[in-house]
Amino acid sequence: MVYAFTVESGISKYSQSVLDSLSQYCDVDLWVSQNENLLDTRLDVYHYNCAENMAQRLHGYDLVIYNLGDHMPFHKDIYETSRQVKGLSLFTITSCTISSRVTILSIRKAGTNI
């Protein structure tokens, strides 16, 4: 799943709850483009830059889920990465503008090597 995961993002608290629950049933890695003010999590967190080759970094996952919001500063990097790597996109829209950024959460089956 791809979620904004900073304390400033409105999606983050919801994401934190969903990801904690999901991680009870499968291996979950959280990919984030921001480095500051992240919420606490027990997930493995990986930092990325959307300018790098994310297809190579995410190829071993069974599913990549992107959660895109409507606040460009938090979601632009997620959107750009979703254009490189196919996955499931979820949209949380509170205005007429669709933009994207911040976090990439990836799921793999237990025991799968990346």
C-alpha positions in Angstrom: 0.0 0.0 0.0 1.2 3.5 -0.7 0.3 5.9 2.0 1.4 9.3 3.3 3.0 8.4 6.6 4.0 11.8 8.2 2.4 13.3 11.2 1.2 16.2 9.0 -0.8 14.0 6.6 -4.5 13.4 7.3 -4.2 9.9 5.7 -1.4 8.8 8.0 -3.3 7.8 11.2 -5.7 5.7 9.2 -2.8 4.2 7.3 -1.0 3.4 10.5 -4.0 1.3 11.7 -4.5 -0.4 8.4 -0.9 -1.3 8.0 -0.5 -2.6 11.5 -3.5 -4.9 10.9 -2.4 -6.0 7.5 1.1 -6.9 8.8 -0.5 -9.6 11.0 -1.4 -11.6 7.8 1.5 -10.9 5.4 4.9 -9.4 5.2 4.6 -5.6 4.6 7.4 -3.2 3.8 6.7 0.5 3.9 8.4 2.7 1.3 8.5 6.5 2.0 10.0 9.4 0.2 10.0 11.7 3.2 12.5 11.4 6.0 11.1 13.5 8.8 8.1 13.4 11.1 7.2 9.8 10.3 4.6 8.1 12.5 5.8 5.2 14.7 5.6 1.8 13.1 7.0 -1.7 13.6 7.1 -2.2 9.8 10.4 -2.2 7.9 10.6 1.3 6.4 12.6 2.0 3.2 13.4 5.5 1.9 13.3 6.2 -1.9 13.6 9.0 -4.4 11.1 8.9 -7.3 13.9 9.8 -9.7 15.6 6.5 -9.1 14.7 3.2 -10.9 11.9 2.0 -8.6 11.0 -0.8 -11.0 14.2 -2.5 -10.2 13.8 -2.0 -6.4 10.1 -3.1 -6.3 10.3 -6.0 -8.8 10.3 -8.8 -6.1 7.0 -7.9 -4.5 3.8 -9.8 -5.1 1.8 -6.6 -4.9 2.5 -2.9 -4.7 -0.3 -0.7 -3.4 -0.3 3.0 -3.8 -2.6 5.3 -1.7 -2.8 8.7 -3.5 -4.3 11.8 -1.9 -5.1 15.2 -3.2 -2.3 17.2 -1.5 0.6 17.5 -4.0 3.4 18.0 -1.5 2.6 14.7 0.2 1.7 12.6 -2.9 3.7 13.7 -5.9 6.4 11.1 -5.4 3.9 8.3 -5.0 2.2 9.3 -8.3 5.5 9.4 -10.1 6.5 6.0 -8.8 3.1 4.5 -9.8 3.9 5.5 -13.3 7.1 3.4 -13.3 5.8 0.3 -11.4 2.4 -1.3 -11.9 0.3 -1.8 -8.8 -3.1 -1.2 -7.2 -3.9 2.5 -6.7 -6.3 3.8 -4.1 -7.5 7.4 -4.2 -8.4 9.5 -1.2 -9.8 12.8 -2.6 -11.1 15.7 -0.7 -11.0 18.3 -3.5 -11.2 18.4 -7.3 -7.4 18.2 -7.7 -5.8 14.8 -8.1 -2.1 14.7 -7.3 0.3 12.3 -5.5 3.3 11.6 -3.2 5.0 10.2 -0.1 4.9 6.5 0.7 5.1 3.1 -1.0 4.1 0.1 0.9 4.9 -3.2 -0.6 3.6 -6.7 0.2 5.3 -10.0 -0.4 4.3 -13.5 0.6 6.0 -14.8 3.7 9.2 -16.6 2.9 9.6 -14.9 -0.5 13.1 -13.6 -1.1 13.5 -10.2 -2.7 
